[in-house]
Amino acid sequence: MKFLYYTGLFLSLMFSANSFALEQQYQQPIVDLIKAFKNHDKAAISSHIRYPLSRTYPVPDINNEAELVERFDDVFDETLIKQIVDSNIDTDWDKVGWRGIMLNSGVVWVDTDGKIIGINYQTAKEQLQAKNLIAADKQALHPSINTFVEPILDWQTAKYRIRIDDLGDGNFRYASWSIDKKTSDKPDIVLLKGEIEFEGSGGNHSYTFKNGRYSYVLQVTVIGCDTSPPGWLEVYKDDKRILSQDIINTGS
């Protein structure tokens, strides 16, 4: 997907300049992970993943080992497996501060225990799945918002359902409903010309939409700690924050 490509490109450029060589103490878990891929041991690989494993919306996240084994070929194709199997522990894997350990400038991310926490790669099978899901998604949306190039996210807070779509040429659209409504209903709010801003070198970013004196900001957590929410919604009136709600459901 285009958004995945741009995010991966950003991470690659940032981390290539800010990465550090992998220390000896972190090497054995990576060696074990590589061995599992060399042996094509899906069960072993599934145990080397921290769940849920996020996938690019609208493809559903993978929540446990059984789901990973079932969807293994959707996530790992020959190209990605070869990158992992052929990787050199001394030159291709780097520890990047608290964020974790990355393969080849961020194609795969693992924690210091050798568990995969992120994959910035999408197989042809998953791309096709996403295409079919997007087509179904458009059919289910209210007619006023069922035209877009690519869906970015469909999230829920305790009170709101929020959707962001890319309309093309970097024009992001924000739509929201109260939590008791469906996306087939007309949105309560629709805002255009949102701006994306990356924060630091971790890939975390935000979308900001203006509505007169009000600003709607959706913060997206790409790399965080175990207790970090996927993101949160903030609403400002002028420069004063009047609302902040964590995302409790990613809609995937």
C-alpha positions in Angstrom: 0.0 0.0 0.0 1.2 3.5 -0.7 1.0 4.7 2.9 3.0 1.7 4.1 5.6 2.5 1.4 5.9 6.2 2.5 6.1 5.2 6.2 8.7 2.6 5.5 10.7 5.0 3.4 10.6 7.6 6.2 11.7 5.0 8.8 14.5 3.8 6.5 15.9 7.3 6.0 15.7 8.2 9.6 17.1 5.0 11.1 19.9 4.6 8.6 21.3 7.8 10.1 20.6 7.0 13.7 21.0 3.3 14.2 23.6 1.5 16.3 25.4 -1.9 15.9 23.7 -4.9 17.6 25.4 -5.7 20.9 26.5 -9.2 21.7 23.8 -9.6 24.4 21.0 -9.2 22.0 22.3 -11.5 19.2 21.2 -15.0 20.4 17.4 -14.3 20.3 17.9 -13.0 16.7 19.9 -16.1 15.8 17.1 -18.3 17.2 14.6 -16.3 15.1 16.6 -16.7 11.9 16.9 -20.5 12.6 13.1 -20.8 12.9 12.7 -19.2 9.5 15.5 -21.4 8.0 13.6 -24.5 9.3 10.3 -23.2 8.0 9.0 -23.9 11.5 5.7 -21.9 11.6 5.0 -22.9 15.2 8.4 -21.7 16.3 8.0 -18.5 14.3 4.6 -17.8 15.8 6.2 -18.0 19.3 8.7 -15.3 18.3 6.0 -12.7 17.8 4.5 -10.2 20.2 0.8 -10.0 19.8 -1.3 -8.4 18.5 0.8 -8.0 15.3 -0.4 -4.9 13.5 -1.2 -5.1 9.8 -1.9 -2.2 7.5 -5.6 -1.2 7.6 -8.0 -2.6 6.5 -6.2 -6.0 6.9 -7.1 -7.3 10.4 -4.4 -7.5 13.0 -3.1 -10.9 14.0 -4.0 -11.6 17.7 -2.4 -14.9 18.6 -0.2 -17.8 17.5 -3.0 -19.8 16.0 -4.0 -16.8 13.8 -0.4 -16.3 12.7 0.0 -20.0 11.7 -3.3 -19.7 9.7 -2.3 -16.5 8.0 1.5 -17.2 7.8 1.7 -17.2 3.9 -0.2 -13.9 3.9 2.4 -12.2 6.0 5.6 -14.0 5.0 6.4 -14.7 1.4 9.6 -16.0 -0.1 11.1 -12.6 -0.5 10.6 -11.6 3.1 11.7 -15.0 4.4 14.8 -14.8 2.3 15.7 -11.4 3.7 15.5 -12.8 7.2 17.3 -16.1 6.5 20.1 -14.5 4.5 20.6 -11.7 7.0 23.9 -11.1 8.7 23.7 -10.7 12.4 26.7 -8.3 12.4 25.7 -6.0 9.5 21.9 -6.3 8.9 20.5 -6.0 12.4 20.8 -2.8 14.4 19.5 -1.8 17.9 17.9 1.6 17.8 17.7 2.8 21.4 14.5 1.9 23.3 12.6 1.3 20.1 13.9 -2.2 19.4 16.1 -4.0 16.9 15.5 -3.7 13.2 16.4 -5.7 10.1 17.5 -3.8 7.0 16.5 -0.3 8.1 13.1 -1.4 9.5 11.7 -4.1 7.2 11.3 -6.2 10.4 11.3 -5.0 14.0 11.9 -7.2 17.0 12.2 -6.4 20.8 15.3 -7.3 22.8 13.9 -10.8 23.5 13.8 -11.5 19.8 10.1 -11.3 19.4 8.8 -9.6 16.2 6.9 -6.4 17.0 6.5 -4.9 13.6 6.7 -5.7 9.9 6.9 -2.9 7.3 6.3 -5.2 4.4 3.2 -6.3 2.6 3.0 -9.5 0.4 1.1 -9.7 -2.8 -1.5 -11.9 -1.1 -2.1 -9.3 1.6 -2.2 -6.5 -1.0 -4.9 -8.4 -2.8 -6.8 -9.0 0.5 -6.5 -5.3 1.2 -7.9 -4.4 -2.2 -10.9 -6.6 -1.7 -11.5 -5.3 1.8 -11.3 -1.7 0.5 -14.0 -2.5 -2.1 -16.3 -3.9 0.5 -15.5 -1.0 2.8 -16.7 1.5 0.2 -19.9 -0.4 -0.2 -20.6 -0.2 3.5 -19.9 3.5 3.9 -22.3 6.4 3.7 -22.4 7.6 0.1 -21.0 11.0 1.1 -17.7 9.5 2.0 -17.4 6.3 0.0 -14.9 7.8 -2.5 -11.2 7.8 -1.6 -7.9 6.4 -2.9 -6.8 4.6 0.3 -8.2 4.1 3.8 -5.8 5.0 6.5 -7.6 4.1 9.7 -10.9 3.4 11.3 -10.6 3.8 15.1 -12.9 4.2 18.1 -12.6 6.0 21.4 -15.0 5.6 24.3 -17.4 8.2 22.6 -16.5 8.5 19.0 -15.7 6.5 15.8 -13.1 8.2 13.7 -12.1 7.5 10.1 -9.2 8.9 8.1 -9.0 8.4 4.3 -6.4 9.5 1.8 -8.2 11.3 -1.1 -5.0 11.5 -3.2 -2.2 13.9 -3.5 -1.7 14.0 0.3 -5.3 15.2 0.9 -6.5 13.5 4.1 -10.1 13.4 5.1 -11.4 13.1 8.7 -14.9 11.8 9.4 -16.4 11.0 12.8 -19.6 9.7 14.3 -20.8 9.3 17.9 -20.1 5.8 19.1 -23.8 4.7 18.8 -23.9 5.3 15.1 -22.7 3.2 12.1 -20.4 4.2 9.3 -23.3 3.7 6.9 -24.9 6.7 8.7 -24.0 10.3 7.6 -20.9 11.4 9.6 -21.4 14.1 12.3 -18.2 15.8 11.1 -16.2 15.7 7.9 -13.0 17.7 7.6 -10.7 17.9 4.6 -7.1 18.9 3.9 -5.6 17.2 6.9 -1.8 17.4 7.5 0.4 14.6 8.6 3.5 15.2 10.8 6.1 12.7 11.8 7.5 13.1 15.3 11.2 12.3 15.8 12.7 9.2 14.4 10.4 6.6 15.8 7.7 6.7 13.1 5.0 8.0 15.5 3.0 10.6 13.7 -0.2 12.7 13.8 -3.0 14.0 11.6 -4.3 17.5 12.1 -7.6 18.8 10.8 -8.7 22.4 11.1 -12.3 23.6 11.6 -12.4 27.3 12.3 -11.0 27.8 15.8 -11.0 24.1 16.4 -8.2 21.6 15.7 -8.8 17.8 15.6 -5.5 15.9 16.2 -5.2 12.2 15.9 -1.9 10.9 17.4 -0.7 7.5 16.0 1.7 5.3 18.0 3.9 3.2 15.7 6.5 2.3 18.3 5.7 2.6 22.0 5.8 0.6 25.2 3.6 -2.3 26.2 1.0 0.0 27.8 0.8 2.6 25.0 -2.5 2.9 23.3 -2.6 2.7 19.4 -3.2 6.4 19.5 -5.4 9.1 20.9 -7.7 11.9 19.8 -7.2 15.5 20.9 -9.4 18.4 20.2 -8.2 22.0 20.7 -10.1 25.3 20.8 -7.5 27.8 19.7 -4.5 26.6 21.7 -6.5 25.1 24.6 -7.0 21.3 24.7 -10.6 20.6 25.4 -10.7 16.8 24.8 -8.3 13.9 24.9 -9.4 10.2 24.5 -7.4 7.1 24.0 -8.1 4.8 21.1 -9.7 1.6 22.4 -10.5 -0.2 19.1 -8.5 0.0 15.9 -11.3 -1.3 13.8 -9.2 -4.1 12.2 
